[in-house]
Amino acid sequence: MDARATIPEFDAFLLERRLTLRATVIGGAVLQLMGLIARPTKDCDVLDPMLPQEILRAADDFARERPREQLQQGWFNNGPASLLRTLPAQWAQRLQPIFSGAALQFHTLAREDLLRSKLFAFVDRNIDLADCVALAPSADELRALLPWLEEQDGNEEWPAYVQTMLAQLGRELGYEF
């Protein structure tokens, strides 16, 4: 999926159905909307709110009606909602607009919180290195987020693993961490 094309089409689709949604989105779709990555993404991750059934049904209908887009059922989802438990308390006050359509109003996390989400995904799943590189965090940003990342898992080996992963990211970005 290319969010720069799919999201405006989905916006028009929802408008035809007289459905609207204000949401906070994260993930690869946001990085596409920001123009940071061009790689395809399989979904659009909605952090908040929990998606109403009529929106989920509409998203699945949209996917079925556009086979050329190769969208899977569930492409529009609340997959990252568990992140809400770990984001700093004031995350919602720092939201940034990312897409404004007729039916859809999307915001995304402020840079520091967006970095949190992508860095955690990178460390936890070890698949988001390219996205983290695209966000180009500075060594200072990585150092500032290190304590938060180290708290995200109770395994006693987790902090050392986090440091190893951030060192790998630092090398990709051309500096020592």
C-alpha positions in Angstrom: 0.0 0.0 0.0 1.1 3.5 -0.7 -0.6 5.6 2.0 -0.2 8.8 -0.1 -2.7 7.3 -2.6 -4.7 4.9 -0.5 -5.7 7.2 2.4 -7.2 9.9 0.1 -9.1 7.2 -1.7 -10.3 5.7 1.6 -11.3 9.2 2.7 -13.5 9.5 -0.4 -14.9 6.0 0.1 -15.9 6.9 3.7 -17.4 10.2 2.6 -19.7 8.3 0.2 -20.8 6.2 3.1 -21.3 9.2 5.3 -18.8 7.9 7.8 -16.1 10.1 9.5 -13.2 9.4 11.7 -10.7 11.4 13.7 -7.7 9.2 14.7 -4.1 9.1 15.7 -2.1 6.9 13.3 1.4 5.6 13.5 3.7 3.2 11.7 4.8 2.9 8.1 1.7 4.6 6.7 2.6 7.8 8.6 6.2 7.7 7.4 4.8 7.5 3.9 2.5 10.4 4.5 5.4 12.4 5.9 7.4 11.5 2.7 10.1 9.7 4.7 9.8 6.3 3.1 8.5 5.0 -0.2 8.5 1.3 0.7 5.0 -0.3 0.6 3.3 -1.0 3.9 0.6 -3.6 4.5 -1.6 -1.6 6.8 -2.5 1.6 8.5 -2.0 1.5 12.3 -4.6 3.4 14.3 -3.3 4.0 17.8 -6.5 5.8 19.1 -9.5 5.6 19.2 -10.6 2.0 19.1 -12.1 1.7 15.7 -15.9 1.4 15.5 -17.3 -1.6 13.7 -18.8 0.5 10.9 -15.3 1.9 10.1 -13.7 -1.6 10.2 -16.4 -3.0 7.9 -16.0 -0.1 5.5 -12.2 -0.6 5.5 -12.7 -4.3 4.6 -15.2 -3.4 1.9 -12.8 -0.9 0.5 -10.1 -3.6 0.4 -12.4 -6.0 -1.4 -13.5 -3.4 -4.0 -9.9 -2.5 -4.8 -8.0 -5.7 -5.5 -5.3 -3.9 -7.4 -4.2 -2.3 -4.2 -3.6 -5.7 -2.6 -5.0 -4.6 0.7 -5.7 -7.5 3.1 -8.8 -7.7 5.4 -7.8 -5.8 8.5 -5.5 -3.4 6.8 -7.0 -0.6 8.8 -6.6 -1.7 12.4 -5.8 -0.9 16.1 -2.8 -3.2 16.1 -0.5 -0.8 18.1 -3.1 0.1 20.7 -1.1 -1.5 23.5 1.4 1.3 23.1 -1.1 3.6 24.8 -0.2 1.9 28.1 3.4 3.0 27.8 3.5 6.4 26.1 4.1 9.4 28.4 1.0 10.9 29.9 0.9 14.0 27.8 1.3 12.3 24.4 -2.2 13.4 23.2 -1.4 17.1 23.8 1.6 16.9 21.4 -0.2 15.4 18.4 0.6 16.7 15.0 -1.8 16.8 12.0 -0.8 14.4 9.2 -3.9 14.1 6.9 -7.0 16.2 6.6 -9.7 14.9 4.3 -13.4 15.2 4.0 -14.1 12.1 6.2 -10.7 11.4 7.8 -8.8 13.6 10.1 -5.5 12.0 11.1 -2.9 13.1 13.6 0.3 11.4 14.5 2.6 11.4 17.5 5.0 14.3 18.0 8.5 13.4 16.9 9.8 12.1 20.3 6.8 9.9 20.7 6.8 8.7 17.1 10.5 7.8 17.7 9.5 5.9 20.8 7.0 3.9 18.8 9.4 3.0 16.0 12.4 2.4 18.2 10.3 0.0 20.4 9.1 -1.8 17.3 12.7 -2.0 16.0 14.0 -3.4 19.3 11.0 -5.6 20.0 10.6 -7.1 16.5 14.0 -6.3 14.9 12.3 -5.4 11.6 12.0 -1.7 11.5 15.6 -0.7 11.1 15.0 1.1 7.8 12.1 3.1 9.2 14.3 4.2 12.2 17.0 5.2 9.8 14.5 7.2 7.8 13.5 9.0 11.0 17.2 9.8 11.5 17.3 10.2 15.2 20.3 12.0 16.6 22.6 10.3 19.1 21.1 12.8 21.7 17.6 11.6 20.9 18.6 8.0 21.2 20.3 8.7 24.6 17.2 10.5 25.8 14.9 7.6 24.8 17.1 4.9 26.1 15.8 4.8 29.7 12.2 4.6 28.4 13.1 1.7 26.0 14.9 -0.1 28.8 11.8 -0.1 30.9 9.6 -1.7 28.2 10.4 -5.3 29.1 10.9 -7.0 32.5 13.5 -9.5 31.2 16.8 -8.8 33.0 18.7 -9.1 29.7 16.4 -6.5 28.0 18.4 -3.3 28.8 21.6 -4.8 27.3 19.7 -5.9 24.3 18.2 -2.4 23.8 21.7 -0.9 24.0 23.0 -3.4 21.4 20.1 -2.6 19.1 20.5 1.2 19.5 24.2 0.8 18.8 23.3 -1.0 15.6 21.0 1.8 14.6 23.7 4.4 15.5 26.2 2.6 13.2 23.6 2.7 10.4 23.3 6.4 11.0 27.0 6.9 11.0 27.8 7.5 14.6 28.8 5.7 17.7 26.2 5.2 20.4 
